[in-house]
Amino acid sequence: MKISSKYIWDYDTEKLDLTNRVVLRWYLSRMVNCGQWNNIDARLLKENIDELDINPTLKIMLNTYYADKKSKNCS
């Protein structure tokens, strides 16, 4: 996943280690909260959605979206 520095003004994005789960979840939370969806890896978002610090309603909506998408792929 390409790191976007547009909404990461308070850290050096070249030093962010997205292999670290804590850093990855922080980064995904920041991107979702800022509305920067085009740089988010959907697979990573789906895997980490329950641990992200985002609006609870948005979290429910995303979980519903991925559950619905999964059920349509199985048909």
N, C-alpha and C positions, 0 to 999 in steps of 0.2 A: 504494500500500500504506500502510495506516495504521500509524504508528510507535507501538509499545507501550513505555511507560516502566517497566513492571513489573520487567523484568529488566535495564534499562539504568540502574542506580543511579549509575554513575560518569561519566556524560556528560549534558549538557543535550540532551534529545531534540528540542527545538525547533530546535536548530542542526545536527542531523544532515542531511547532504546525500546522500540516497540516489541522486542522479544520478551521484555519484562512485562508480565501480566498487569501489574499495578499501573505502569506507565501507559500501556495499551488501553486499559479501561479509562484512565484519566483522559487520554487523547480522544477516544471515541465519544466520551461524554461531552467534551468541549466542542467537538465537531457537530454533534447532534444538537446541543443547546444553542449553538451559533447558527444553525441552519445550513451548514456547509456539507451537504449530502453527497455531492459529486466526487469527493475524494475518499469516501468511506467504502471499505471492502464489505459488501453485504454479508459474506460468510462470517467475517469476524464480528460484525455487528450482531448477527443472529446468535452466535456462540456466546457472546458476552452481555447480551441485553439485560439479563436479570441482575447483573452486578454494576450496571452503569448508574451514575448519579445524574439522572434526568427526571423530568416531570413524570410523576406516576401515571398520569393519563396517557401520555405519549408512550410510555413503556407498555401499557396495556394494548394500545393501538398497534404498536409494532409486533408484539407477541401474537396478536390476533391476525395481523397481516401475514406473518410467517407461517402460522398454523393453517390459515386458509390456503396459502400458496402451496404448502406441503400436501394438503388434502386434495387439491386440484391436480397436482402432479402424480398422485397415486392412482387416479381414476383412469 
